[in-house]
Amino acid sequence: MARNTVLSLAKKVGEGHRVTMVTSYDYTMATLVEESGIDMILVGDSLGMTMLGYEDTIPVTLDDMVHHTRAVTRATHDTFVVGDLPFGTYQGSPEQALSSATRLMKEGCCQAVKLEGGTRVEAQIRAIVNAGIPVVGHIGMTPQSSNAFGGFKVQGKTVEAARRLVDDALAVERAGAFAVVLECVPSELAAYVTERLTSCFTIGIGAGADCDGQVLVCQDLLGMTTGGFKPRFVRNFAQVGQVIRDAYHDYAAAVEDGSFPAAENGFKIDASVMDEIREV
């Protein structure tokens, strides 16, 4: 199987199929995604919370993104990998955006970059695309701007906000992005945006079933999160977190009662060697 490309993904959408995308942040998890046949991996700046323990995505650096993106791309041959540009690495100017995107592509070895925002980053997207780097946009509830939004809230619920979101989507498409993530957008509005776009397909997260594709954070999908809170748009397709906790518990118990390691987990030595060692 050949690696997915911008063209193959667009062709899939054009033929009426949906694109599948999950986040991944390390080699082992990316290997499992690759084996599953999922179309795209997003190495999201959500790794700030899932991997680094931050409260939000703001502290994530470009160094962090390069490190984790390179780990993922080492594991993938077919899956299309998108690396996230973190807060503060593209908002300043088109030149800053292009420099950051170029580094993430060269050192992270991904196939595209993602950045948040619509009309306010249209020039940045255009500069990156003009340099030959594929771009995924991200509008609606953009986590890097959560402080401005007053938290993680559904976007586009009023006439003014809905018009602004449509304008953002059109700006992302106009600038040359090949896809755009719609996060926490009312389903009917997301469907309308999807219909309006012609050269840019939509990937929803909390944006209903009518987007051209879907993305979930892998820890949410696998039931690995703790703390009890589960966003409305998340479905746990497994409870891997409980399986891991049970395995750790069983391992600790086996070590404590002496049943691990067992004889089959060790290595043998010739008795004559031990006899000589004991004589010393």
C-alpha positions as CSV (number, residue, x, y, z in Angstrom):
1,M,0.0,0.0,0.0
2,A,1.3,3.5,-0.9
3,R,1.4,6.3,1.5
4,N,-1.7,8.5,1.5
5,T,-1.2,11.9,-0.1
6,V,-3.2,15.1,-0.4
7,L,-4.4,13.9,-3.8
8,S,-5.5,10.4,-2.6
9,L,-7.3,11.9,0.4
10,A,-9.1,14.4,-1.8
11,K,-10.0,11.6,-4.2
12,K,-11.4,9.5,-1.3
13,V,-13.6,12.4,-0.3
14,G,-14.6,13.1,-3.9
15,E,-15.8,9.5,-4.3
16,G,-18.1,9.9,-1.3
17,H,-16.0,8.2,1.4
18,R,-15.1,9.6,4.8
19,V,-11.5,10.3,5.9
20,T,-10.4,8.8,9.2
21,M,-7.9,10.6,11.5
22,V,-6.6,10.1,15.1
23,T,-4.0,11.8,17.1
24,S,-0.8,10.0,18.0
25,Y,2.4,11.2,19.8
26,D,4.9,8.3,19.9
27,Y,6.3,5.5,17.9
28,T,4.5,2.6,19.5
29,M,1.0,4.1,19.2
30,A,1.7,5.3,15.7
31,T,2.7,1.7,14.7
32,L,-0.7,0.5,15.9
33,V,-2.5,3.3,13.9
34,E,-0.5,2.3,10.8
35,E,-1.5,-1.3,11.2
36,S,-5.2,-0.3,11.6
37,G,-5.4,1.4,8.2
38,I,-6.5,4.8,9.4
39,D,-5.9,7.5,6.8
40,M,-4.3,10.3,8.8
41,I,-2.4,10.9,12.1
42,L,-2.4,14.3,13.7
43,V,0.5,14.9,16.0
44,G,-1.5,17.5,17.8
45,D,-0.3,20.1,20.3
46,S,-2.8,18.3,22.6
47,L,0.3,16.3,23.5
48,G,0.8,19.2,26.0
49,M,-2.0,17.6,28.1
50,T,-1.9,14.0,27.0
51,M,1.9,13.5,27.1
52,L,3.4,16.3,29.1
53,G,0.9,17.0,31.8
54,Y,0.1,20.7,31.0
55,E,-3.3,22.2,31.7
56,D,-3.6,23.4,28.1
57,T,-1.7,23.6,24.8
58,I,-0.1,27.0,25.4
59,P,3.3,25.8,26.8
60,V,4.0,23.4,24.0
61,T,7.1,24.4,22.0
62,L,8.2,23.8,18.4
63,D,11.0,21.6,19.8
64,D,8.3,19.5,21.5
65,M,6.4,19.1,18.3
66,V,9.5,18.2,16.3
67,H,10.4,15.6,18.8
68,H,7.0,13.9,18.9
69,T,6.3,14.2,15.2
70,R,9.6,12.6,14.3
71,A,8.8,9.7,16.6
72,V,5.5,9.2,14.8
73,T,6.8,9.4,11.3
74,R,9.5,6.8,12.1
75,A,6.6,4.4,12.5
76,T,4.5,5.2,9.4
77,H,4.8,4.3,5.8
78,D,1.2,4.5,4.6
79,T,-0.5,6.9,7.0
80,F,-0.5,10.6,6.2
81,V,1.0,12.5,9.1
82,V,0.1,16.1,10.0
83,G,2.2,18.1,12.5
84,D,0.7,20.8,14.6
85,L,2.2,24.3,14.8
86,P,2.1,25.3,18.4
87,F,1.1,28.6,19.9
88,G,3.4,31.5,19.2
89,T,5.2,29.9,16.2
90,Y,3.0,31.4,13.4
91,Q,0.8,34.1,14.6
92,G,3.4,36.9,14.3
93,S,3.8,37.0,10.5
94,P,3.8,34.9,7.3
95,E,7.6,34.7,7.5
96,Q,7.5,33.3,11.1
97,A,4.8,30.8,10.0
98,L,6.8,29.6,7.0
99,S,10.0,29.3,9.1
100,S,8.2,27.2,11.7
101,A,6.4,25.0,9.1
102,T,9.6,24.4,7.2
103,R,11.4,23.3,10.4
104,L,8.5,20.9,11.4
105,M,8.5,19.4,7.9
106,K,12.3,19.0,7.6
107,E,13.0,17.7,11.1
108,G,9.6,16.1,11.9
109,C,9.4,14.5,8.5
110,C,5.6,15.0,8.3
111,Q,3.5,15.4,5.2
112,A,1.6,18.5,6.2
113,V,1.2,21.1,9.0
114,K,-1.8,22.3,10.9
115,L,-2.5,25.7,12.3
116,E,-5.4,27.4,14.1
117,G,-7.4,30.3,12.8
118,G,-9.3,31.5,9.8
119,T,-9.2,35.0,8.3
120,R,-6.6,36.2,10.8
121,V,-4.0,33.6,9.5
122,E,-5.0,33.6,5.9
123,A,-1.7,35.2,4.9
124,Q,0.2,32.7,7.0
125,I,-1.5,29.7,5.3
126,R,-0.9,31.2,1.9
127,A,2.8,31.7,2.5
128,I,3.2,28.1,3.7
129,V,1.2,26.7,0.8
130,N,3.1,28.8,-1.7
131,A,6.3,27.2,-0.4
132,G,5.0,23.8,-1.3
133,I,3.9,22.7,2.2
134,P,0.4,21.2,2.5
135,V,-1.7,22.8,5.2
136,V,-4.7,21.7,7.3
137,G,-6.6,24.6,8.8
138,H,-8.5,24.5,12.2
139,I,-11.5,26.7,13.0
140,G,-14.3,26.8,15.5
141,M,-13.2,26.0,19.0
142,T,-9.4,26.5,18.6
143,P,-7.7,25.4,21.9
144,Q,-4.8,27.8,21.5
145,S,-7.4,30.6,21.8
146,S,-9.4,29.1,24.6
147,N,-8.5,32.0,26.9
148,A,-10.0,34.4,24.5
149,F,-13.2,32.3,24.2
150,G,-13.6,32.0,28.0
151,G,-12.9,28.3,28.0
152,F,-13.7,25.3,25.8
153,K,-17.1,26.2,24.3
154,V,-19.2,25.4,21.2
155,Q,-18.6,28.1,18.6
156,G,-20.9,29.5,15.9
157,K,-24.2,29.4,17.8
158,T,-25.3,33.0,17.0
159,V,-25.9,34.5,13.6
160,E,-22.8,36.7,13.9
161,A,-20.6,33.9,15.2
162,A,-21.9,31.5,12.5
163,R,-21.2,34.0,9.7
164,R,-17.7,34.5,11.1
165,L,-17.1,30.8,11.1
166,V,-18.2,30.5,7.5
167,D,-15.9,33.4,6.6
168,D,-13.0,31.6,8.4
169,A,-13.7,28.4,6.5
170,L,-13.7,30.2,3.1
171,A,-10.5,32.1,4.0
172,V,-8.7,28.9,4.9
173,E,-9.8,27.4,1.5
174,R,-8.9,30.6,-0.3
175,A,-5.4,30.5,1.1
176,G,-4.9,27.0,-0.2
177,A,-5.4,24.6,2.7
178,F,-6.5,21.2,1.5
179,A,-8.4,20.3,4.6
180,V,-9.9,22.1,7.7
181,V,-10.7,20.8,11.2
182,L,-14.1,22.0,12.5
183,E,-14.1,21.7,16.3
184,C,-17.1,22.1,18.5
185,V,-19.4,23.5,15.8
186,P,-23.1,22.8,15.7
187,S,-23.8,19.9,13.4
188,E,-26.0,21.7,10.9
189,L,-23.6,24.6,10.6
190,A,-20.7,22.2,10.0
191,A,-22.7,20.5,7.3
192,Y,-23.3,23.9,5.6
193,V,-19.6,24.7,5.7
194,T,-18.8,21.3,4.3
195,E,-21.2,22.0,1.4
196,R,-19.8,25.5,0.8
197,L,-16.2,24.3,0.4
198,T,-15.1,22.9,-2.9
199,S,-11.3,22.4,-2.8
200,C,-10.9,21.9,0.9
201,F,-12.5,19.0,2.8
202,T,-13.7,19.1,6.4
203,I,-12.6,17.0,9.4
204,G,-14.9,17.2,12.3
205,I,-14.4,16.8,16.1
206,G,-17.6,17.6,17.9
207,A,-19.1,18.9,14.5
208,G,-21.6,16.2,13.6
209,A,-21.6,13.4,11.1
210,D,-21.8,15.4,7.9
211,C,-18.1,16.4,7.8
212,D,-15.9,14.7,5.2
213,G,-13.9,13.0,8.0
214,Q,-13.5,12.7,11.7
215,V,-10.7,13.0,14.2
216,L,-10.4,12.0,17.9
217,V,-7.7,12.2,20.4
218,C,-6.4,8.7,20.8
219,Q,-6.6,8.6,24.6
220,D,-10.2,9.6,24.4
221,L,-11.0,7.0,21.7
222,L,-9.3,4.3,23.7
223,G,-10.7,5.2,27.1
224,M,-7.3,6.1,28.6
225,T,-8.3,9.4,30.2
226,T,-8.8,9.9,33.9
227,G,-10.7,12.4,36.0
228,G,-14.2,11.4,35.0
229,F,-14.9,14.3,32.5
230,K,-15.7,13.1,29.0
231,P,-16.6,15.7,26.3
232,R,-20.0,15.2,24.6
233,F,-18.4,14.5,21.3
234,V,-16.2,11.7,22.5
235,R,-17.0,8.0,22.2
236,N,-14.8,5.4,24.0
237,F,-14.3,2.6,21.5
238,A,-12.4,0.6,24.1
239,Q,-11.5,0.8,27.8
240,V,-7.7,0.4,27.4
241,G,-7.0,2.5,30.4
242,Q,-8.7,-0.1,32.7
243,V,-6.8,-2.9,30.9
244,I,-3.5,-1.2,31.6
245,R,-4.4,-0.5,35.2
246,D,-5.3,-4.2,35.7
247,A,-2.1,-5.3,34.1
248,Y,0.0,-3.0,36.3
249,H,-1.8,-4.3,39.4
250,D,-1.3,-7.9,38.4
251,Y,2.4,-7.3,37.6
252,A,3.0,-5.7,41.0
253,A,1.2,-8.6,42.8
254,A,3.2,-11.2,40.9
255,V,6.5,-9.5,41.8
256,E,5.5,-9.2,45.5
257,D,4.3,-12.9,45.8
258,G,7.4,-14.2,43.9
259,S,5.4,-15.7,41.0
260,F,7.2,-13.4,38.5
261,P,9.7,-13.9,37.1
262,A,9.1,-17.7,36.8
263,A,11.6,-20.2,35.7
264,E,10.6,-19.8,32.0
265,N,11.4,-16.1,32.3
266,G,15.0,-16.6,33.2
267,F,18.2,-17.9,31.6
268,K,20.3,-21.0,32.4
269,I,24.0,-21.5,33.0
270,D,26.0,-24.6,32.9
271,A,26.3,-26.3,36.3
272,S,30.0,-26.7,36.0
273,V,30.5,-22.9,35.6
274,M,28.6,-22.3,38.8
275,D,30.6,-25.0,40.6
276,E,33.8,-23.2,39.6
277,I,32.4,-19.8,40.6
278,R,31.4,-21.2,44.0
279,E,34.9,-22.5,44.7
280,V,36.5,-19.1,44.4
